[in-house]
């Protein structure tokens, strides 16, 4: 199983992208973890280490894919 | 089967995203079509009608998801 992490911050763009990812990802291949960076602020540094700049973002095999634009990580850090 | 269309323009960001989508999409649920807008310029208007602004982008159920940023549709129209 390949690890996939979906980072979001609860914004409407995030929720919509999460639904798409959750529906479309091949669950026989991927172990999907969903991380809300607004509540799990301690994982922001981890997200940044994969190259995540904004949410929603999907990290697959340590590569970051930004899906549309909900909020920058700076906004998430500031709690806005 | 839900129709999914991946629009790209052959750029490195596009190729990387295409590989991720091709690997991760649940093929039992989705009928995936890949469209190169650089060579199929007649389909740019169709992409725009789904809300696609840049490539690479995935349209699922008529909703557009921009995945990272390779090129704007204006650049694709200009052939750059």
Backbone of each chain as nested JSON, in Angstrom:
{
  "chains": [
    {"id": "A", "residues": [
      {"number": 1, "name": "UNK", "atoms": {"N": [0.844, -1.203, 0.0], "CA": [0.0, 0.0, 0.0], "C": [0.876, 1.249, 0.0]}},
      {"number": 2, "name": "UNK", "atoms": {"N": [0.511, 2.174, -0.839], "CA": [1.217, 3.45, -0.876], "C": [0.5, 4.404, 0.073]}},
      {"number": 3, "name": "UNK", "atoms": {"N": [1.275, 5.137, 0.84], "CA": [0.689, 6.086, 1.781], "C": [0.308, 7.369, 1.038]}},
      {"number": 4, "name": "UNK", "atoms": {"N": [-0.911, 7.818, 1.254], "CA": [-1.364, 9.091, 0.679], "C": [-1.925, 9.931, 1.825]}},
      {"number": 5, "name": "UNK", "atoms": {"N": [-1.537, 11.183, 1.866], "CA": [-2.023, 12.063, 2.933], "C": [-2.73, 13.256, 2.306]}},
      {"number": 6, "name": "UNK", "atoms": {"N": [-3.972, 13.462, 2.705], "CA": [-4.721, 14.621, 2.215], "C": [-4.727, 15.66, 3.332]}},
      {"number": 7, "name": "UNK", "atoms": {"N": [-4.089, 16.815, 3.065], "CA": [-4.044, 17.905, 4.04], "C": [-5.118, 18.917, 3.709]}},
      {"number": 8, "name": "UNK", "atoms": {"N": [-5.852, 19.343, 4.706], "CA": [-6.877, 20.352, 4.461], "C": [-7.03, 21.233, 5.687]}},
      {"number": 9, "name": "UNK", "atoms": {"N": [-7.913, 22.214, 5.589], "CA": [-8.132, 23.105, 6.731], "C": [-9.619, 23.389, 6.923]}},
      {"number": 10, "name": "UNK", "atoms": {"N": [-10.44, 22.489, 6.412], "CA": [-11.872, 22.62, 6.643], "C": [-12.592, 23.655, 5.789]}},
      {"number": 11, "name": "UNK", "atoms": {"N": [-11.852, 24.297, 4.865], "CA": [-12.478, 25.321, 4.011], "C": [-13.38, 24.648, 2.966]}},
      {"number": 12, "name": "UNK", "atoms": {"N": [-14.305, 25.405, 2.364], "CA": [-15.214, 24.793, 1.37], "C": [-14.475, 24.142, 0.205]}},
      {"number": 13, "name": "UNK", "atoms": {"N": [-13.401, 24.774, -0.277], "CA": [-12.614, 24.192, -1.383], "C": [-12.0, 22.868, -0.927]}},
      {"number": 14, "name": "UNK", "atoms": {"N": [-11.564, 22.852, 0.343], "CA": [-10.964, 21.631, 0.921], "C": [-11.976, 20.493, 0.982]}},
      {"number": 15, "name": "UNK", "atoms": {"N": [-13.169, 20.802, 1.471], "CA": [-14.201, 19.784, 1.66], "C": [-14.585, 19.167, 0.323]}},
      {"number": 16, "name": "UNK", "atoms": {"N": [-14.707, 20.025, -0.68], "CA": [-15.058, 19.56, -2.019], "C": [-13.962, 18.651, -2.582]}},
      {"number": 17, "name": "UNK", "atoms": {"N": [-12.709, 19.069, -2.427], "CA": [-11.585, 18.266, -2.946], "C": [-11.472, 16.948, -2.174]}},
      {"number": 18, "name": "UNK", "atoms": {"N": [-11.719, 16.999, -0.874], "CA": [-11.633, 15.786, -0.063], "C": [-12.645, 14.752, -0.555]}},
      {"number": 19, "name": "UNK", "atoms": {"N": [-13.841, 15.234, -0.846], "CA": [-14.888, 14.346, -1.335], "C": [-14.473, 13.682, -2.647]}},
      {"number": 20, "name": "UNK", "atoms": {"N": [-13.887, 14.487, -3.548], "CA": [-13.439, 13.957, -4.837], "C": [-12.341, 12.921, -4.616]}},
      {"number": 21, "name": "UNK", "atoms": {"N": [-11.351, 13.254, -3.801], "CA": [-10.234, 12.334, -3.551], "C": [-10.739, 11.058, -2.88]}},
      {"number": 22, "name": "UNK", "atoms": {"N": [-11.6, 11.228, -1.905], "CA": [-12.106, 10.075, -1.167], "C": [-12.871, 9.132, -2.092]}},
      {"number": 23, "name": "UNK", "atoms": {"N": [-13.615, 9.702, -3.015], "CA": [-14.404, 8.893, -3.948], "C": [-13.533, 8.252, -5.016]}},
      {"number": 24, "name": "UNK", "atoms": {"N": [-12.534, 8.993, -5.487], "CA": [-11.853, 8.552, -6.702], "C": [-10.574, 7.757, -6.467]}},
      {"number": 25, "name": "UNK", "atoms": {"N": [-9.97, 7.898, -5.296], "CA": [-8.706, 7.201, -5.066], "C": [-8.925, 5.683, -4.996]}},
      {"number": 26, "name": "UNK", "atoms": {"N": [-8.042, 4.969, -5.651], "CA": [-8.111, 3.512, -5.663], "C": [-7.67, 2.984, -4.288]}},
      {"number": 27, "name": "UNK", "atoms": {"N": [-8.646, 2.564, -3.5], "CA": [-8.354, 2.19, -2.104], "C": [-7.634, 0.844, -1.98]}},
      {"number": 28, "name": "UNK", "atoms": {"N": [-7.572, 0.107, -3.098], "CA": [-6.81, -1.137, -3.058], "C": [-5.314, -0.846, -3.138]}},
      {"number": 29, "name": "UNK", "atoms": {"N": [-4.965, 0.374, -3.558], "CA": [-3.544, 0.724, -3.723], "C": [-3.053, 1.693, -2.668]}},
      {"number": 30, "name": "UNK", "atoms": {"N": [-3.984, 2.51, -2.128], "CA": [-3.566, 3.6, -1.251], "C": [-4.166, 3.514, 0.142]}},
      {"number": 31, "name": "UNK", "atoms": {"N": [-3.315, 3.842, 1.088], "CA": [-3.723, 3.983, 2.473], "C": [-3.854, 5.493, 2.7]}},
      {"number": 32, "name": "UNK", "atoms": {"N": [-5.092, 5.983, 2.706], "CA": [-5.342, 7.432, 2.742], "C": [-5.548, 7.941, 4.16]}},
      {"number": 33, "name": "UNK", "atoms": {"N": [-4.758, 8.934, 4.517], "CA": [-4.927, 9.599, 5.813], "C": [-5.375, 11.038, 5.536]}},
      {"number": 34, "name": "UNK", "atoms": {"N": [-6.349, 11.499, 6.283], "CA": [-6.836, 12.869, 6.122], "C": [-6.4, 13.664, 7.352]}},
      {"number": 35, "name": "UNK", "atoms": {"N": [-5.694, 14.77, 7.099], "CA": [-5.159, 15.583, 8.201], "C": [-5.714, 17.003, 8.118]}},
      {"number": 36, "name": "UNK", "atoms": {"N": [-6.378, 17.438, 9.164], "CA": [-6.912, 18.806, 9.25], "C": [-5.848, 19.663, 9.922]}},
      {"number": 37, "name": "UNK", "atoms": {"N": [-5.158, 20.492, 9.122], "CA": [-4.038, 21.271, 9.66], "C": [-4.491, 22.403, 10.579]}},
      {"number": 38, "name": "UNK", "atoms": {"N": [-5.778, 22.756, 10.494], "CA": [-6.289, 23.779, 11.406], "C": [-6.318, 23.272, 12.838]}},
      {"number": 39, "name": "UNK", "atoms": {"N": [-6.638, 21.99, 12.991], "CA": [-6.686, 21.417, 14.343], "C": [-5.394, 20.678, 14.685]}},
      {"number": 40, "name": "UNK", "atoms": {"N": [-4.687, 20.17, 13.672], "CA": [-3.417, 19.466, 13.919], "C": [-2.263, 20.352, 13.449]}},
      {"number": 41, "name": "UNK", "atoms": {"N": [-2.121, 21.495, 14.091], "CA": [-1.091, 22.47, 13.689], "C": [0.315, 21.89, 13.818]}},
      {"number": 42, "name": "UNK", "atoms": {"N": [0.466, 20.905, 14.687], "CA": [1.798, 20.298, 14.857], "C": [2.241, 19.52, 13.618]}},
      {"number": 43, "name": "UNK", "atoms": {"N": [1.333, 19.31, 12.688], "CA": [1.712, 18.582, 11.467], "C": [1.976, 19.502, 10.272]}},
      {"number": 44, "name": "UNK", "atoms": {"N": [1.889, 20.823, 10.486], "CA": [2.153, 21.773, 9.399], "C": [3.592, 21.624, 8.884]}},
      {"number": 45, "name": "UNK", "atoms": {"N": [4.547, 21.473, 9.814], "CA": [5.956, 21.345, 9.408], "C": [6.155, 20.1, 8.539]}},
      {"number": 46, "name": "UNK", "atoms": {"N": [5.455, 19.019, 8.895], "CA": [5.519, 17.78, 8.102], "C": [5.002, 18.038, 6.688]}},
      {"number": 47, "name": "UNK", "atoms": {"N": [3.851, 18.731, 6.597], "CA": [3.272, 19.05, 5.287], "C": [4.258, 19.887, 4.473]}},
      {"number": 48, "name": "UNK", "atoms": {"N": [4.85, 20.886, 5.108], "CA": [5.822, 21.746, 4.423], "C": [7.023, 20.942, 3.933]}},
      {"number": 49, "name": "UNK", "atoms": {"N": [7.419, 19.918, 4.707], "CA": [8.581, 19.117, 4.303], "C": [8.324, 18.351, 3.007]}},
      {"number": 50, "name": "UNK", "atoms": {"N": [7.041, 18.112, 2.694], "CA": [6.69, 17.457, 1.425], "C": [6.523, 18.473, 0.288]}},
      {"number": 51, "name": "UNK", "atoms": {"N": [6.635, 19.772, 0.635], "CA": [6.488, 20.803, -0.399], "C": [5.092, 21.387, -0.463]}},
      {"number": 52, "name": "UNK", "atoms": {"N": [4.256, 21.086, 0.518], "CA": [2.894, 21.637, 0.529], "C": [2.962, 23.135, 0.84]}},
      {"number": 53, "name": "UNK", "atoms": {"N": [2.315, 23.941, -0.017], "CA": [2.306, 25.397, 0.145], "C": [0.919, 25.901, 0.533]}},
      {"number": 54, "name": "UNK", "atoms": {"N": [-0.087, 25.143, 0.117], "CA": [-1.467, 25.559, 0.371], "C": [-2.322, 24.318, 0.524]}},
      {"number": 55, "name": "UNK", "atoms": {"N": [-3.522, 24.518, 1.045], "CA": [-4.476, 23.411, 1.144], "C": [-5.681, 23.726, 0.262]}},
      {"number": 56, "name": "UNK", "atoms": {"N": [-6.397, 22.737, -0.216], "CA": [-6.148, 21.313, -0.044], "C": [-4.961, 20.81, -0.865]}},
      {"number": 57, "name": "UNK", "atoms": {"N": [-4.285, 19.803, -0.317], "CA": [-3.163, 19.192, -1.022], "C": [-3.134, 17.7, -0.719]}},
      {"number": 58, "name": "UNK", "atoms": {"N": [-2.714, 16.956, -1.727], "CA": [-2.589, 15.506, -1.568], "C": [-1.121, 15.142, -1.719]}},
      {"number": 59, "name": "UNK", "atoms": {"N": [-0.578, 14.438, -0.748], "CA": [0.799, 13.973, -0.853], "C": [0.749, 12.482, -1.159]}},
      {"number": 60, "name": "UNK", "atoms": {"N": [1.358, 12.109, -2.269], "CA": [1.417, 10.699, -2.675], "C": [2.883, 10.366, -2.898]}},
      {"number": 61, "name": "UNK", "atoms": {"N": [3.36, 9.355, -2.206], "CA": [4.766, 8.964, -2.375], "C": [5.692, 10.144, -2.137]}},
      {"number": 62, "name": "UNK", "atoms": {"N": [5.389, 10.971, -1.139], "CA": [6.201, 12.132, -0.734], "C": [6.195, 13.277, -1.744]}},
      {"number": 63, "name": "UNK", "atoms": {"N": [5.325, 13.219, -2.743], "CA": [5.186, 14.322, -3.695], "C": [3.89, 15.06, -3.399]}},
      {"number": 64, "name": "UNK", "atoms": {"N": [3.941, 16.39, -3.46], "CA": [2.76, 17.189, -3.139], "C": [2.001, 17.601, -4.394]}},
      {"number": 65, "name": "UNK", "atoms": {"N": [0.693, 17.403, -4.362], "CA": [-0.187, 17.854, -5.434], "C": [-1.196, 18.807, -4.831]}},
      {"number": 66, "name": "UNK", "atoms": {"N": [-1.118, 20.071, -5.245], "CA": [-2.054, 21.077, -4.75], "C": [-3.299, 21.007, -5.613]}},
      {"number": 67, "name": "UNK", "atoms": {"N": [-4.445, 20.871, -4.972], "CA": [-5.701, 20.711, -5.708], "C": [-6.555, 21.945, -5.49]}},
      {"number": 68, "name": "UNK", "atoms": {"N": [-6.68, 22.742, -6.538], "CA": [-7.339, 24.047, -6.42], "C": [-6.663, 24.843, -5.297]}},
      {"number": 69, "name": "UNK", "atoms": {"N": [-7.294, 25.909, -4.848], "CA": [-6.666, 26.721, -3.8], "C": [-7.702, 27.095, -2.753]}},
      {"number": 70, "name": "UNK", "atoms": {"N": [-7.478, 26.633, -1.529], "CA": [-8.382, 26.997, -0.439], "C": [-7.75, 28.055, 0.448]}},
      {"number": 71, "name": "UNK", "atoms": {"N": [-6.542, 27.75, 0.963], "CA": [-5.844, 28.666, 1.859], "C": [-4.354, 28.353, 1.826]}},
      {"number": 72, "name": "UNK", "atoms": {"N": [-3.543, 29.388, 2.023], "CA": [-2.1, 29.165, 2.105], "C": [-1.777, 28.597, 3.482]}},
      {"number": 73, "name": "UNK", "atoms": {"N": [-0.624, 27.946, 3.593], "CA": [-0.231, 27.423, 4.909], "C": [-0.012, 28.569, 5.894]}},
      {"number": 74, "name": "UNK", "atoms": {"N": [0.412, 29.739, 5.389], "CA": [0.569, 30.898, 6.271], "C": [-0.769, 31.287, 6.9]}},
      {"number": 75, "name": "UNK", "atoms": {"N": [-1.817, 31.23, 6.099], "CA": [-3.16, 31.528, 6.631], "C": [-3.566, 30.494, 7.685]}},
      {"number": 76, "name": "UNK", "atoms": {"N": [-3.239, 29.244, 7.41], "CA": [-3.591, 28.175, 8.347], "C": [-2.839, 28.373, 9.67]}},
      {"number": 77, "name": "UNK", "atoms": {"N": [-1.552, 28.752, 9.554], "CA": [-0.745, 29.006, 10.758], "C": [-1.354, 30.143, 11.574]}},
      {"number": 78, "name": "UNK", "atoms": {"N": [-1.824, 31.176, 10.851], "CA": [-2.391, 32.353, 11.525], "C": [-3.787, 32.069, 12.076]}},
      {"number": 79, "name": "UNK", "atoms": {"N": [-4.325, 30.886, 11.715], "CA": [-5.644, 30.511, 12.237], "C": [-6.803, 31.201, 11.548]}},
      {"number": 80, "name": "UNK", "atoms": {"N": [-6.535, 31.774, 10.372], "CA": [-7.634, 32.471, 9.663], "C": [-8.348, 31.525, 8.709]}}
    ]},
    {"id": "B", "residues": [
      {"number": 1, "name": "UNK", "atoms": {"N": [-20.298, 4.117, -14.587], "CA": [-18.966, 4.741, -14.676], "C": [-19.12, 6.251, -14.758]}},
      {"number": 2, "name": "UNK", "atoms": {"N": [-18.301, 6.922, -13.956], "CA": [-18.277, 8.381, -13.997], "C": [-17.198, 8.802, -14.984]}},
      {"number": 3, "name": "UNK", "atoms": {"N": [-17.529, 9.787, -15.794], "CA": [-16.558, 10.278, -16.765], "C": [-15.569, 11.222, -16.085]}},
      {"number": 4, "name": "UNK", "atoms": {"N": [-14.294, 10.997, -16.303], "CA": [-13.255, 11.898, -15.791], "C": [-12.368, 12.289, -16.959]}},
      {"number": 5, "name": "UNK", "atoms": {"N": [-12.071, 13.57, -17.053], "CA": [-11.216, 14.034, -18.155], "C": [-9.998, 14.74, -17.571]}},
      {"number": 6, "name": "UNK", "atoms": {"N": [-8.833, 14.288, -17.96], "CA": [-7.596, 14.933, -17.529], "C": [-7.086, 15.779, -18.684]}},
      {"number": 7, "name": "UNK", "atoms": {"N": [-7.058, 17.112, -18.462], "CA": [-6.562, 18.022, -19.495], "C": [-5.117, 18.386, -19.181]}},
      {"number": 8, "name": "UNK", "atoms": {"N": [-4.274, 18.343, -20.185], "CA": [-2.875, 18.725, -19.972], "C": [-2.331, 19.37, -21.239]}},
      {"number": 9, "name": "UNK", "atoms": {"N": [-1.056, 19.77, -21.172], "CA": [-0.438, 20.381, -22.347], "C": [0.986, 19.88, -22.536]}},
      {"number": 10, "name": "UNK", "atoms": {"N": [1.252, 18.698, -21.976], "CA": [2.559, 18.09, -22.199], "C": [3.703, 18.657, -21.37]}},
      {"number": 11, "name": "UNK", "atoms": {"N": [3.404, 19.614, -20.496], "CA": [4.457, 20.229, -19.669], "C": [4.911, 19.243, -18.588]}},
      {"number": 12, "name": "UNK", "atoms": {"N": [6.109, 19.462, -18.012], "CA": [6.598, 18.531, -16.979], "C": [5.637, 18.387, -15.796]}},
      {"number": 13, "name": "UNK", "atoms": {"N": [5.04, 19.49, -15.354], "CA": [4.076, 19.429, -14.245], "C": [2.878, 18.568, -14.652]}},
      {"number": 14, "name": "UNK", "atoms": {"N": [2.461, 18.714, -15.919], "CA": [1.331, 17.934, -16.445], "C": [1.647, 16.44, -16.451]}},
      {"number": 15, "name": "UNK", "atoms": {"N": [2.82, 16.097, -16.931], "CA": [3.204, 14.69, -17.073], "C": [3.243, 14.022, -15.7]}},
      {"number": 16, "name": "UNK", "atoms": {"N": [3.795, 14.735, -14.732], "CA": [3.876, 14.21, -13.371], "C": [2.476, 14.002, -12.784]}},
      {"number": 17, "name": "UNK", "atoms": {"N": [1.606, 14.979, -12.975], "CA": [0.241, 14.87, -12.437], "C": [-0.529, 13.757, -13.149]}},
      {"number": 18, "name": "UNK", "atoms": {"N": [-0.306, 13.629, -14.453], "CA": [-0.994, 12.585, -15.217], "C": [-0.632, 11.209, -14.666]}},
      {"number": 19, "name": "UNK", "atoms": {"N": [0.652, 11.034, -14.373], "CA": [1.113, 9.754, -13.849], "C": [0.431, 9.45, -12.499]}},
      {"number": 20, "name": "UNK", "atoms": {"N": [0.345, 10.476, -11.658], "CA": [-0.286, 10.304, -10.35], "C": [-1.767, 9.944, -10.529]}},
      {"number": 21, "name": "UNK", "atoms": {"N": [-2.469, 10.689, -11.379], "CA": [-3.899, 10.444, -11.597], "C": [-4.107, 9.058, -12.201]}},
      {"number": 22, "name": "UNK", "atoms": {"N": [-3.289, 8.725, -13.178], "CA": [-3.444, 7.447, -13.86], "C": [-3.243, 6.287, -12.885]}},
      {"number": 23, "name": "UNK", "atoms": {"N": [-2.29, 6.451, -11.972], "CA": [-2.0, 5.39, -10.999], "C": [-3.063, 5.316, -9.914]}},
      {"number": 24, "name": "UNK", "atoms": {"N": [-3.552, 6.489, -9.499], "CA": [-4.346, 6.505, -8.264], "C": [-5.855, 6.447, -8.472]}},
      {"number": 25, "name": "UNK", "atoms": {"N": [-6.315, 6.814, -9.658], "CA": [-7.759, 6.83, -9.877], "C": [-8.336, 5.409, -9.877]}},
      {"number": 26, "name": "UNK", "atoms": {"N": [-9.443, 5.275, -9.209], "CA": [-10.112, 3.982, -9.129], "C": [-10.782, 3.683, -10.481]}},
      {"number": 27, "name": "UNK", "atoms": {"N": [-10.15, 2.784, -11.238], "CA": [-10.611, 2.55, -12.62], "C": [-11.915, 1.757, -12.684]}},
      {"number": 28, "name": "UNK", "atoms": {"N": [-12.326, 1.201, -11.537], "CA": [-13.615, 0.508, -11.532], "C": [-14.768, 1.508, -11.477]}},
      {"number": 29, "name": "UNK", "atoms": {"N": [-14.447, 2.757, -11.126], "CA": [-15.492, 3.777, -11.001], "C": [-15.451, 4.819, -12.105]}},
      {"number": 30, "name": "UNK", "atoms": {"N": [-14.24, 5.023, -12.658], "CA": [-14.073, 6.14, -13.586], "C": [-13.622, 5.706, -14.969]}},
      {"number": 31, "name": "UNK", "atoms": {"N": [-14.205, 6.381, -15.928], "CA": [-13.799, 6.232, -17.314], "C": [-12.927, 7.451, -17.601]}},
      {"number": 32, "name": "UNK", "atoms": {"N": [-11.605, 7.246, -17.617], "CA": [-10.666, 8.373, -17.718], "C": [-10.253, 8.643, -19.158]}},
      {"number": 33, "name": "UNK", "atoms": {"N": [-10.441, 9.898, -19.559], "CA": [-9.971, 10.333, -20.879], "C": [-8.864, 11.355, -20.665]}},
      {"number": 34, "name": "UNK", "atoms": {"N": [-7.794, 11.244, -21.428], "CA": [-6.683, 12.198, -21.323], "C": [-6.673, 13.049, -22.583]}},
      {"number": 35, "name": "UNK", "atoms": {"N": [-6.724, 14.372, -22.392], "CA": [-6.794, 15.288, -23.532], "C": [-5.608, 16.249, -23.5]}},
      {"number": 36, "name": "UNK", "atoms": {"N": [-4.824, 16.251, -24.557], "CA": [-3.679, 17.171, -24.703], "C": [-4.19, 18.412, -25.424]}},
      {"number": 37, "name": "UNK", "atoms": {"N": [-4.351, 19.487, -24.665], "CA": [-4.939, 20.705, -25.253], "C": [-3.985, 21.419, -26.212]}},
      {"number": 38, "name": "UNK", "atoms": {"N": [-2.709, 21.085, -26.123], "CA": [-1.759, 21.686, -27.066], "C": [-2.002, 21.162, -28.472]}},
      {"number": 39, "name": "UNK", "atoms": {"N": [-2.386, 19.893, -28.58], "CA": [-2.627, 19.315, -29.905], "C": [-4.124, 19.299, -30.234]}},
      {"number": 40, "name": "UNK", "atoms": {"N": [-4.983, 19.259, -29.208], "CA": [-6.436, 19.265, -29.437], "C": [-6.987, 20.64, -29.031]}},
      {"number": 41, "name": "UNK", "atoms": {"N": [-6.54, 21.668, -29.724], "CA": [-6.932, 23.043, -29.371], "C": [-8.447, 23.247, -29.481]}},
      {"number": 42, "name": "UNK", "atoms": {"N": [-9.105, 22.435, -30.312], "CA": [-10.562, 22.56, -30.479], "C": [-11.309, 22.165, -29.208]}},
      {"number": 43, "name": "UNK", "atoms": {"N": [-10.617, 21.572, -28.244], "CA": [-11.286, 21.182, -27.002], "C": [-11.032, 22.163, -25.851]}},
      {"number": 44, "name": "UNK", "atoms": {"N": [-10.306, 23.252, -26.143], "CA": [-10.037, 24.247, -25.093], "C": [-11.352, 24.862, -24.594]}},
      {"number": 45, "name": "UNK", "atoms": {"N": [-12.268, 25.159, -25.516], "CA": [-13.545, 25.774, -25.125], "C": [-14.334, 24.837, -24.2]}},
      {"number": 46, "name": "UNK", "atoms": {"N": [-14.288, 23.554, -24.501], "CA": [-14.949, 22.553, -23.65], "C": [-14.343, 22.563, -22.248]}},
      {"number": 47, "name": "UNK", "atoms": {"N": [-13.011, 22.587, -22.177], "CA": [-12.334, 22.636, -20.872], "C": [-12.761, 23.891, -20.108]}},
      {"number": 48, "name": "UNK", "atoms": {"N": [-12.787, 25.017, -20.81], "CA": [-13.191, 26.278, -20.172], "C": [-14.623, 26.206, -19.656]}},
      {"number": 49, "name": "UNK", "atoms": {"N": [-15.473, 25.489, -20.38], "CA": [-16.878, 25.392, -19.967], "C": [-17.021, 24.648, -18.631]}},
      {"number": 50, "name": "UNK", "atoms": {"N": [-16.028, 23.819, -18.29], "CA": [-16.041, 23.127, -16.996], "C": [-15.383, 23.97, -15.895]}},
      {"number": 51, "name": "UNK", "atoms": {"N": [-14.841, 25.134, -16.286], "CA": [-14.189, 25.992, -15.302], "C": [-12.678, 25.817, -15.252]}},
      {"number": 52, "name": "UNK", "atoms": {"N": [-12.115, 25.091, -16.216], "CA": [-10.662, 24.891, -16.24], "C": [-9.979, 26.213, -16.617]}},
      {"number": 53, "name": "UNK", "atoms": {"N": [-9.009, 26.613, -15.784], "CA": [-8.274, 27.874, -16.01], "C": [-6.821, 27.599, -16.388]}},
      {"number": 54, "name": "UNK", "atoms": {"N": [-6.316, 26.453, -15.936], "CA": [-4.921, 26.11, -16.186], "C": [-4.803, 24.598, -16.283]}},
      {"number": 55, "name": "UNK", "atoms": {"N": [-3.667, 24.159, -16.78], "CA": [-3.389, 22.719, -16.833], "C": [-2.188, 22.428, -15.954]}},
      {"number": 56, "name": "UNK", "atoms": {"N": [-2.06, 21.232, -15.399], "CA": [-2.975, 20.108, -15.53], "C": [-4.252, 20.3, -14.705]}},
      {"number": 57, "name": "UNK", "atoms": {"N": [-5.349, 19.75, -15.211], "CA": [-6.622, 19.81, -14.497], "C": [-7.391, 18.524, -14.736]}},
      {"number": 58, "name": "UNK", "atoms": {"N": [-8.118, 18.127, -13.705], "CA": [-8.949, 16.934, -13.804], "C": [-10.397, 17.369, -13.651]}},
      {"number": 59, "name": "UNK", "atoms": {"N": [-11.227, 16.979, -14.612], "CA": [-12.658, 17.262, -14.502], "C": [-13.361, 15.956, -14.134]}},
      {"number": 60, "name": "UNK", "atoms": {"N": [-14.044, 15.986, -13.006], "CA": [-14.799, 14.821, -12.539], "C": [-16.234, 15.28, -12.33]}},
      {"number": 61, "name": "UNK", "atoms": {"N": [-17.153, 14.611, -12.976], "CA": [-18.551, 14.985, -12.816], "C": [-18.778, 16.463, -13.101]}},
      {"number": 62, "name": "UNK", "atoms": {"N": [-18.111, 16.977, -14.132], "CA": [-18.25, 18.369, -14.593], "C": [-17.663, 19.412, -13.635]}},
      {"number": 63, "name": "UNK", "atoms": {"N": [-16.934, 18.956, -12.617], "CA": [-16.244, 19.895, -11.722], "C": [-14.756, 19.869, -12.034]}},
      {"number": 64, "name": "UNK", "atoms": {"N": [-14.135, 21.052, -12.027], "CA": [-12.709, 21.14, -12.366], "C": [-11.842, 21.162, -11.116]}},
      {"number": 65, "name": "UNK", "atoms": {"N": [-10.808, 20.34, -11.124], "CA": [-9.807, 20.33, -10.058], "C": [-8.457, 20.62, -10.697]}},
      {"number": 66, "name": "UNK", "atoms": {"N": [-7.907, 21.786, -10.347], "CA": [-6.588, 22.156, -10.865], "C": [-5.534, 21.508, -9.982]}},
      {"number": 67, "name": "UNK", "atoms": {"N": [-4.624, 20.79, -10.592], "CA": [-3.601, 20.051, -9.84], "C": [-2.247, 20.698, -10.1]}},
      {"number": 68, "name": "UNK", "atoms": {"N": [-1.725, 21.363, -9.086], "CA": [-0.505, 22.166, -9.249], "C": [-0.703, 23.147, -10.412]}},
      {"number": 69, "name": "UNK", "atoms": {"N": [0.358, 23.731, -10.9], "CA": [0.203, 24.698, -11.985], "C": [1.274, 24.454, -13.028]}},
      {"number": 70, "name": "UNK", "atoms": {"N": [0.836, 24.121, -14.241], "CA": [1.772, 23.924, -15.337], "C": [1.753, 25.105, -16.274]}},
      {"number": 71, "name": "UNK", "atoms": {"N": [0.555, 25.428, -16.78], "CA": [0.406, 26.528, -17.733], "C": [-1.038, 27.011, -17.71]}},
      {"number": 72, "name": "UNK", "atoms": {"N": [-1.222, 28.293, -17.963], "CA": [-2.582, 28.828, -18.06], "C": [-3.165, 28.449, -19.413]}},
      {"number": 73, "name": "UNK", "atoms": {"N": [-4.492, 28.442, -19.516], "CA": [-5.1, 28.13, -20.817], "C": [-4.727, 29.185, -21.845]}},
      {"number": 74, "name": "UNK", "atoms": {"N": [-4.515, 30.436, -21.393], "CA": [-4.085, 31.485, -22.327], "C": [-2.736, 31.131, -22.96]}},
      {"number": 75, "name": "UNK", "atoms": {"N": [-1.83, 30.582, -22.134], "CA": [-0.529, 30.16, -22.668], "C": [-0.709, 29.016, -23.673]}},
      {"number": 76, "name": "UNK", "atoms": {"N": [-1.629, 28.097, -23.342], "CA": [-1.852, 26.956, -24.236], "C": [-2.423, 27.452, -25.57]}},
      {"number": 77, "name": "UNK", "atoms": {"N": [-3.357, 28.434, -25.49], "CA": [-3.927, 29.002, -26.722], "C": [-2.848, 29.663, -27.578]}},
      {"number": 78, "name": "UNK", "atoms": {"N": [-1.897, 30.318, -26.883], "CA": [-0.826, 31.032, -27.591], "C": [0.237, 30.071, -28.11]}},
      {"number": 79, "name": "UNK", "atoms": {"N": [0.1, 28.784, -27.711], "CA": [1.032, 27.777, -28.199], "C": [2.392, 27.821, -27.523]}},
      {"number": 80, "name": "UNK", "atoms": {"N": [2.468, 28.508, -26.361], "CA": [3.771, 28.577, -25.674], "C": [3.895, 27.43, -24.687]}}
    ]}
  ]
}
